[in-house]
Amino acid sequence: MIYEIRFTKQAVKDVKQLQPKVQKKLKEILRNRIAVDPYSGKALVGDLKGYYSVRLTHKGRIVYSIDNEKIMVLDLRAKTHYGD
């Protein structure tokens, strides 16, 4: 089963700010990993319990939730996690 990927408005803004090489990597991760097996991401805890994360870059993460047959990509950055 392939899951449908949807983006929040914030995630769309984040994608537009990515370098083309990172956008390509994002597309590959979404198509070949998250859409196929969304539970392969790291389950988050605390305030983000119920969400999952996959590394995009050294500091960047894809944060998403799973809703039946849809994946909702919430955000593509976690810079504050690193103090930036």
Order of alpha helices (4+ residues) and beta strands (2+ residues): beta-alpha-alpha-beta-beta-beta-beta
